[in-house]
């Protein structure tokens, strides 16, 4: 069974730290809880359009996937 870690409660960590945590803990995926977390808005983070290819390549090499994106709003 593949398990994922959620970013809920980890808002003070950068994307690279969460990826490293997931890989080191044996998780195969990361659920993005809130895309508007300020720590995800920096350079080389997951939602930086200029770094999208590099972030994808790093995740692919690590075997980390994004199985779902959670909604922090009432749809």
DAUR-V77957 format. One record per residue. N is the residue number from 1. PSI is psi in degrees with one decimal (* if undefined). NEAR is the number of other C-alpha atoms within 10 Angstrom. Layout:
# DAUR-V77957
{{N & PSI & NEAR} {N & PSI & NEAR}}
This chain:
# DAUR-V77957
{{1 & 136.6 & 3} {2 & 133.9 & 7} {3 & 150.3 & 11} {4 & 155.0 & 17} {5 & 144.1 & 19} {6 & 149.0 & 18} {7 & -0.6 & 20} {8 & 123.8 & 12} {9 & -3.5 & 9} {10 & 35.0 & 14} {11 & -16.5 & 16} {12 & 4.5 & 12} {13 & 144.6 & 14} {14 & 161.5 & 18} {15 & -41.0 & 21} {16 & -34.1 & 16} {17 & -39.8 & 12} {18 & -39.5 & 17} {19 & -43.7 & 22} {20 & -41.4 & 14} {21 & -44.5 & 13} {22 & -46.3 & 21} {23 & -46.8 & 18} {24 & -27.8 & 9} {25 & -2.8 & 10} {26 & 12.7 & 14} {27 & 151.7 & 17} {28 & -2.3 & 19} {29 & 167.5 & 21} {30 & 123.8 & 21} {31 & 126.0 & 16} {32 & 115.7 & 17} {33 & -46.7 & 18} {34 & 112.4 & 18} {35 & -16.6 & 16} {36 & 16.9 & 11} {37 & 129.7 & 16} {38 & -30.2 & 12} {39 & -13.1 & 16} {40 & -0.1 & 20} {41 & -0.7 & 15} {42 & 177.7 & 12} {43 & 144.4 & 12} {44 & 20.1 & 18} {45 & 170.4 & 18} {46 & -31.9 & 21} {47 & 14.7 & 16} {48 & 112.4 & 14} {49 & -30.6 & 11} {50 & -16.4 & 12} {51 & 7.8 & 14} {52 & -45.5 & 14} {53 & -41.5 & 13} {54 & -40.9 & 13} {55 & -44.1 & 19} {56 & -44.3 & 14} {57 & -43.0 & 12} {58 & -41.9 & 14} {59 & -42.0 & 18} {60 & -45.0 & 11} {61 & -31.4 & 9} {62 & -11.7 & 14} {63 & 21.0 & 14} {64 & 135.9 & 20} {65 & 166.5 & 16} {66 & 98.1 & 14} {67 & -27.7 & 13} {68 & 159.0 & 13} {69 & 121.2 & 14} {70 & 156.9 & 14} {71 & 129.3 & 11} {72 & 11.8 & 10} {73 & 163.7 & 6} {74 & 107.2 & 4} {75 & * & 4}}
